[in-house]
Each structure stands twice: as C-alpha cells, then as structure tokens.
C-alpha cells in the first residue's frame, strides 16, 4: 500500500481517477474486506490503482492507518457517483451483532437517500427519527414503492434484499 499524497479517506474513487490521469494505469473496482473478529465481516466497495506494469496498489488512506487490506476485484461493478452499500455478514447471531448490522444498513440507506452528488447531507432530525426504529421505517416502504435510497428502482429490487439478510 502506498498512500497517494493528497488522497483523502473515503474518496478512493477520486484518488484513483486522479492517479490514472497523472501516471497511467487503470482503476480496479472491488470490495475491501474488513473482519471484526467474532462480530461481523464487511465488504466495502472500493477502488485501487493498477499500475502500468499490472501491480495492484491501494493508494487511499485508511481510518486506522492499516497498511495491508484484503481486496477482491469485482468486474461487475463500477462507480456510479452514488454511495454503494456495504455488504455485512454476522459471525454471530447475538442480538447486538444483528442490531449493529441493521443500524449500519439504515445509515447506508439514509446516505443513499440524501446523496447530493458529492456527499450525504442527512438532516439531523431525519437520522434521529429513522434510527429510533429502523425496522419499522424500512417496513413502511411497500415492496413495489420506489426505493427510498433514490436509485429509482423498486424497493423489492433494491434495498429490501439487503435489509432482509440482516433480519
């Protein structure tokens, strides 16, 4: 891993695009895998730089200064300038683990709903209201309603399957 000067945490897509424009190579999309031992495994959509010689290099800074990541390339995905929900799998059926996943999914959902093209500007009251009872808020959306994340897809074809995995 080589953190690129000027790269900002959570902005891997822009950092890699800038690197490709400056030094050549290619952008590779995929999933950065995090394990929280005994708790959950999370796949976060991520971009890394493929240098002109073909080596894969992560140039984005990490929250805790990690120097090594597990990255799985995914040629079926590309950055569409909207947040991509993380994939989370529990390592335990403990209610605390499941609640954490539901809360994280709710946060992803709100982030997508309030995305303005650059960042999610979630009104504090919307977040507080939603988080009081995220399950009920998800369930108020009908299967054939437009998904609240703003994707334009029906709820049943968008966020519902992800939510059902966590219930």
ABEGO torsion letter per residue (X at the ends): XBBBBGBBBGAAAAAAAAAAAAAEEBBBBEBBBBBBBGABBBBBBBBBBBBAAGBBBBABBBAAGBABBBBBBBAABBBAGBBBBBBBBBABABAAAAAAAAAAAAAAAAAAAABAGABBBBBAAAAAAAAABAAAAAAABBAABBBAAGAGBBAAABAAAAAAAAX
